[in-house]
Amino acid sequence: MSQPQTINLDAVREILSRHKDTKGALITVLQEIQEAYGYLPRPALSEVSAAMGVPLSKIFGVVTFYAQFHLKPRGKHVIRVCLGTACHVRGGERMLEKVGEILGIGPGETTDDQKFTLERVACLGACGLAPALMIGDQTYGRLTGKRVEELIKQYREN
């Protein structure tokens, strides 16, 4: 059995103190906690449950419903590979496989060094650049395997 996760909950308590009189602030509180920690640690969710009087099961229901929330730590650089129609036709799946091969992870996973998280997405809205991916907030298009290697090398150095 794994050990309980130990984190400093001061940021959670500070966030909760700003929203203690606000009805319906659960999503806002969760967003702020994720901003502070980079994900939603279970001890933080337990603290929210106790402070807001919301059952932990309901909180998990919200967190697992919305794609914006993450229950596991994510990498410094989140790589989102587009698999929408245009990207799919122009090799998006190959780009996903290439990124995974270079990093040694699959979609939804994070490298052991916490530097990269790989995600597959339905559309980046960059169809004219297909195949495309995003690293953080930066979009890269008209990708080739060689270009993907260059990009990852560049981000590894950061």
BAVEX-720525 format. One record per residue (C-alpha): x, y, z; residue number from 1. Coordinates in pm, 1 decimal, m for minus. Each point is the difference from the previous one (the first is absolute). Layout:
// residues N
[pt [X; Y; Z]; NUM]
...
END
This chain:
// residues 158
[pt [0.0; 0.0; 0.0]; 1]
[pt [135.2; 344.0; m92.1]; 2]
[pt [83.5; 259.3; 261.1]; 3]
[pt [m235.4; 296.3; 39.6]; 4]
[pt [115.5; 302.3; m194.6]; 5]
[pt [147.4; 274.5; 219.4]; 6]
[pt [m26.8; 356.6; m123.4]; 7]
[pt [m2.4; 341.4; 160.2]; 8]
[pt [m364.3; 108.9; 12.8]; 9]
[pt [64.4; 366.7; 82.3]; 10]
[pt [m85.7; 108.7; m356.0]; 11]
[pt [m324.4; m201.3; 13.1]; 12]
[pt [m99.0; 159.4; 329.9]; 13]
[pt [77.3; 348.1; m132.3]; 14]
[pt [m210.6; m63.6; m311.5]; 15]
[pt [m286.3; m136.0; 208.6]; 16]
[pt [14.6; 301.0; 233.8]; 17]
[pt [m64.8; 231.0; m297.9]; 18]
[pt [m305.1; m201.3; m105.3]; 19]
[pt [m152.0; m109.4; 331.8]; 20]
[pt [m311.5; 215.1; m38.3]; 21]
[pt [m46.6; m71.0; m369.4]; 22]
[pt [m268.5; m249.9; m95.3]; 23]
[pt [74.9; m198.5; m312.3]; 24]
[pt [372.7; 77.5; 3.5]; 25]
[pt [113.9; m362.8; m29.7]; 26]
[pt [127.7; 23.9; m357.6]; 27]
[pt [175.0; 330.8; 68.3]; 28]
[pt [165.7; m147.4; 309.3]; 29]
[pt [112.1; m307.4; m195.0]; 30]
[pt [139.9; 218.7; m279.5]; 31]
[pt [198.2; 207.4; 247.6]; 32]
[pt [134.8; m308.6; 177.6]; 33]
[pt [107.5; m149.6; m330.8]; 34]
[pt [167.4; 329.5; m88.7]; 35]
[pt [192.3; m12.8; 329.3]; 36]
[pt [108.5; m366.6; m16.5]; 37]
[pt [m12.4; m78.0; m371.7]; 38]
[pt [m257.1; m273.0; 68.5]; 39]
[pt [m258.6; m91.9; 264.7]; 40]
[pt [164.1; m202.8; 278.1]; 41]
[pt [m237.3; m229.1; 190.1]; 42]
[pt [79.8; 159.0; 340.6]; 43]
[pt [m99.7; 336.8; m147.4]; 44]
[pt [m331.8; m145.1; m116.9]; 45]
[pt [m61.9; m143.6; 347.6]; 46]
[pt [67.2; 343.3; 148.4]; 47]
[pt [m246.7; 158.2; m245.3]; 48]
[pt [m260.1; m262.7; 86.3]; 49]
[pt [27.5; 68.2; 372.7]; 50]
[pt [10.2; 379.2; m33.4]; 51]
[pt [m283.9; 34.5; m251.4]; 52]
[pt [m218.3; m283.0; 128.2]; 53]
[pt [0.4; m166.5; m341.7]; 54]
[pt [32.0; m379.5; m6.7]; 55]
[pt [332.4; m117.6; m140.3]; 56]
[pt [m191.4; m217.9; m247.5]; 57]
[pt [m166.9; 311.5; m146.5]; 58]
[pt [335.7; 177.1; m26.3]; 59]
[pt [147.3; m299.2; m184.1]; 60]
[pt [m304.8; 2.4; m225.9]; 61]
[pt [69.9; 362.2; m95.0]; 62]
[pt [374.3; m54.1; m39.7]; 63]
[pt [m39.7; m305.0; m222.1]; 64]
[pt [m275.5; 160.2; m209.2]; 65]
[pt [198.0; 307.5; m105.9]; 66]
[pt [308.2; m59.7; m216.9]; 67]
[pt [167.8; 310.8; 142.7]; 68]
[pt [63.8; m174.1; 332.2]; 69]
[pt [287.9; m240.5; 63.9]; 70]
[pt [44.5; m241.9; 288.2]; 71]
[pt [363.4; m81.8; m75.3]; 72]
[pt [302.4; 230.6; m22.3]; 73]
[pt [66.1; 118.2; m353.1]; 74]
[pt [321.4; 79.2; m176.7]; 75]
[pt [154.0; 342.7; m32.5]; 76]
[pt [m78.5; m18.9; m373.6]; 77]
[pt [m338.5; m139.7; m103.8]; 78]
[pt [5.8; m125.7; m357.7]; 79]
[pt [m341.4; m21.1; m165.7]; 80]
[pt [m1.4; m184.8; m332.8]; 81]
[pt [m296.0; 76.1; m225.4]; 82]
[pt [m193.7; m296.1; m138.4]; 83]
[pt [m282.5; 195.2; m162.2]; 84]
[pt [m103.6; m83.4; m355.4]; 85]
[pt [259.1; 212.2; m183.4]; 86]
[pt [282.0; m103.3; 232.4]; 87]
[pt [m107.4; m363.8; m11.1]; 88]
[pt [4.5; 0.0; m380.8]; 89]
[pt [340.3; 169.8; m7.0]; 90]
[pt [173.8; m225.4; 253.3]; 91]
[pt [m106.3; 112.5; 347.9]; 92]
[pt [4.8; m357.2; 130.4]; 93]
[pt [359.5; m42.9; m125.3]; 94]
[pt [96.6; 322.9; 178.8]; 95]
[pt [m159.4; m130.0; 321.2]; 96]
[pt [192.6; m325.0; m33.9]; 97]
[pt [323.2; 191.4; m69.2]; 98]
[pt [m37.9; 219.4; 306.9]; 99]
[pt [m80.2; m305.4; 212.1]; 100]
[pt [300.1; m186.0; m138.9]; 101]
[pt [237.5; 290.8; 69.1]; 102]
[pt [m130.3; 56.0; 353.6]; 103]
[pt [m62.8; m364.6; 87.5]; 104]
[pt [m358.5; 66.6; 108.0]; 105]
[pt [m350.4; m41.5; m135.7]; 106]
[pt [m293.5; 239.4; m12.0]; 107]
[pt [m110.6; 106.0; 347.6]; 108]
[pt [341.8; m74.1; 149.9]; 109]
[pt [275.2; 218.9; 142.6]; 110]
[pt [373.2; m61.7; m27.2]; 111]
[pt [176.0; m112.9; 317.5]; 112]
[pt [190.4; 328.5; 15.7]; 113]
[pt [m334.0; 190.7; m1.7]; 114]
[pt [116.0; 196.7; m305.6]; 115]
[pt [m264.1; m114.1; m253.1]; 116]
[pt [m361.6; m114.4; m2.7]; 117]
[pt [m143.7; m138.4; m323.7]; 118]
[pt [m365.8; 46.4; m93.3]; 119]
[pt [m207.7; m77.4; m305.8]; 120]
[pt [m260.6; 262.7; m87.7]; 121]
[pt [m291.4; 1.2; m242.6]; 122]
[pt [81.4; 338.8; m153.6]; 123]
[pt [237.2; 291.7; 49.6]; 124]
[pt [m178.7; 224.7; m248.6]; 125]
[pt [309.2; 10.7; m222.5]; 126]
[pt [m127.7; m211.7; m289.3]; 127]
[pt [196.7; 198.2; m258.0]; 128]
[pt [319.4; m98.1; 182.0]; 129]
[pt [m73.8; m373.6; 13.6]; 130]
[pt [150.0; m204.6; 145.0]; 131]
[pt [33.8; 219.5; 307.6]; 132]
[pt [81.1; m15.2; 368.6]; 133]
[pt [27.1; 240.5; 289.1]; 134]
[pt [270.3; 18.7; 261.4]; 135]
[pt [m136.6; 214.2; 278.9]; 136]
[pt [m169.4; 292.5; m174.6]; 137]
[pt [211.6; m16.3; m317.3]; 138]
[pt [m143.2; m165.9; m312.6]; 139]
[pt [226.2; m174.7; m251.7]; 140]
[pt [m123.7; m115.6; m338.1]; 141]
[pt [92.1; m173.0; m323.7]; 142]
[pt [189.3; m248.7; 211.6]; 143]
[pt [237.5; m272.6; m104.0]; 144]
[pt [169.3; m258.4; 218.5]; 145]
[pt [325.1; 197.7; m24.4]; 146]
[pt [m173.1; 323.6; 104.8]; 147]
[pt [m157.9; m176.4; 299.3]; 148]
[pt [346.1; m122.0; 107.2]; 149]
[pt [138.1; 355.3; m27.8]; 150]
[pt [m286.1; 147.1; 203.7]; 151]
[pt [32.6; m251.3; 281.7]; 152]
[pt [377.2; 49.5; 8.9]; 153]
[pt [m57.1; 375.3; 27.6]; 154]
[pt [m246.0; m40.1; 290.4]; 155]
[pt [221.0; m255.7; 177.5]; 156]
[pt [268.6; 267.3; 21.9]; 157]
[pt [m241.9; 241.1; 172.6]; 158]
END
